[in-house]
Amino acid sequence: MKQGLWVAYGVLLLGAGWLALAVTGKLGGWANHLGRHLPPLLMLVATLAIPVLAALCSLHLQIDWKIRLALLVLLVTCVPLLTVVFNTHPVVTVVVVVVFMVEEFAIIPLINRRWTERG
């Protein structure tokens, strides 16, 4: 499986697992407690950064592996905040998830395919 799809499926599984645990109540109280201690602007910026971080991790760019790993860790840190941000900004959260899905499964594979055909 290609690198971009690994990132996409990994982020989806992480987000789905976190959401399932939050909805069932296993993490619900902990997530709400975390949401009260983080600044709302930080949570909103982290949510809006998810598509950008996913693109940087998935595209075939000439990025050093250490920087790519740091971006991936940052992405994995931002994804669980979606459940916390959903309480205050549900529309923004849904838009970010839809943009992420379209980007990871339609736009990025197309760009990567064109780049590999050129080079």
Legacy VTK file of the C-alpha trace (Angstrom):
# vtk DataFile Version 3.0
C-alpha trace
ASCII
DATASET POLYDATA
POINTS 119 float
0.000 0.000 0.000
1.280 3.450 -0.819
2.494 5.906 1.815
-0.419 8.322 1.362
-2.978 5.569 1.880
-1.185 4.375 5.014
-1.487 7.880 6.432
-5.134 8.176 5.380
-6.230 4.822 6.771
-4.168 5.281 9.923
-5.721 8.659 10.653
-9.201 7.315 9.891
-8.735 4.341 12.198
-7.328 6.523 14.965
-10.169 9.014 14.620
-12.837 6.310 14.447
-11.407 4.493 17.455
-11.181 7.688 19.472
-14.724 8.657 18.474
-16.061 5.216 19.405
-14.383 5.373 22.807
-15.660 8.914 23.380
-19.235 8.056 22.380
-19.359 4.918 24.531
-18.282 6.937 27.554
-14.839 5.370 27.957
-13.127 8.657 27.081
-16.067 11.057 27.155
-15.315 12.551 30.566
-11.592 12.655 29.912
-12.073 14.380 26.550
-14.398 16.985 28.088
-11.895 17.552 30.899
-9.126 18.016 28.334
-11.309 20.434 26.368
-11.768 22.662 29.392
-8.008 23.021 29.894
-6.924 23.711 26.320
-7.469 27.145 24.805
-10.322 27.102 22.260
-8.169 28.810 19.647
-5.492 26.109 19.953
-8.081 23.364 19.474
-9.600 25.136 16.474
-6.199 25.692 14.840
-5.282 22.041 15.461
-8.518 20.965 13.797
-8.000 23.227 10.796
-4.391 22.027 10.462
-5.406 18.383 9.953
-5.871 18.568 6.144
-2.594 20.488 5.726
-0.646 18.056 7.902
-2.223 15.080 6.131
-1.206 16.503 2.754
2.371 17.078 3.907
2.559 13.519 5.241
0.907 11.892 2.205
2.336 13.700 -0.809
5.549 12.469 -2.411
7.501 15.552 -1.399
11.244 15.690 -0.822
10.901 16.107 2.950
13.490 14.721 5.361
12.147 11.657 7.176
12.665 13.318 10.577
10.499 16.276 9.605
7.899 13.960 8.051
7.824 11.914 11.263
7.384 15.076 13.351
4.512 16.157 11.081
2.922 12.717 11.419
3.176 12.859 15.217
1.594 16.315 15.143
-1.189 14.987 12.902
-1.822 12.043 15.225
-1.971 14.501 18.125
-4.483 16.765 16.366
-6.928 14.054 15.267
-8.232 13.127 18.758
-9.069 16.785 19.351
-11.850 16.481 16.739
-14.203 14.973 19.302
-13.460 17.779 21.746
-13.851 20.526 19.132
-17.104 18.999 17.868
-18.870 20.162 21.046
-18.154 23.824 20.305
-17.695 23.891 16.501
-19.669 21.021 14.937
-19.877 22.534 11.448
-16.140 23.229 11.297
-15.373 19.693 12.452
-17.630 18.108 9.841
-16.159 20.310 7.082
-12.602 19.386 8.123
-13.437 15.666 8.099
-15.075 15.915 4.656
-12.132 17.912 3.261
-9.732 15.349 4.741
-11.610 12.447 3.121
-11.773 14.096 -0.309
-8.146 15.175 -0.085
-6.732 11.832 1.040
-8.746 9.561 -1.237
-9.183 11.686 -4.381
-6.845 14.669 -4.658
-3.591 13.321 -3.195
-3.610 10.001 -5.122
-4.202 11.965 -8.327
-1.327 14.359 -7.581
1.014 11.530 -6.561
0.158 9.556 -9.711
0.879 12.571 -11.931
4.164 13.277 -10.132
5.348 9.673 -10.489
4.414 9.622 -14.191
6.518 12.769 -14.796
9.558 11.643 -12.864
LINES 1 120
119 0 1 2 3 4 5 6 7 8 9 10 11 12 13 14 15 16 17 18 19 20 21 22 23 24 25 26 27 28 29 30 31 32 33 34 35 36 37 38 39 40 41 42 43 44 45 46 47 48 49 50 51 52 53 54 55 56 57 58 59 60 61 62 63 64 65 66 67 68 69 70 71 72 73 74 75 76 77 78 79 80 81 82 83 84 85 86 87 88 89 90 91 92 93 94 95 96 97 98 99 100 101 102 103 104 105 106 107 108 109 110 111 112 113 114 115 116 117 118
